[in-house]
Amino acid sequence: DERGLRLSKFFEKCVDNPKLKDHYYYEGYFHGLEEGNAIVSLHPRKGINFSKPAAPERLRAFIVAMREKNKGWAEKLSTRLQKECKKGGSWLAGLITRGKV
């Protein structure tokens, strides 16, 4: 419920259209890596480093399994990005290779 979101340290109340009265939503940021501890990450809205908590264990297990199942496809994509997209492609390819996507 909304009260739970307001009290949670993991969700932030956000407004994307200040002209709409009483329009807001909550954003939560969690990582899907195998490890269960928080990691340092870049806050997507604020552009600063912050401590990103781990997603719930079952969700992380699903994400890890999806990564493993799609490993061959991801490796092909990574190689193609490096060849065809130059610098930006290399950056994204590195994230894919390290299992960060």
HELIX and SHEET records of a PDB file:
HELIX    1   1 GLU A    2  LEU A    7  1                                   6    
HELIX    2   2 GLU A   57  LYS A   69  1                                  13    
HELIX    3   3 LYS A   71  GLU A   84  1                                  14    
HELIX    4   4 LYS A   86  THR A   97  1                                  12    
SHEET    1   A 2 PHE A  11  CYS A  14  0                                        
SHEET    2   A 2 TYR A  25  GLY A  28 -1                                        
SHEET    1   B 2 ILE A  39  LEU A  42  0                                        
SHEET    2   B 2 ASN A  49  LYS A  52 -1                                        
END                                                                             
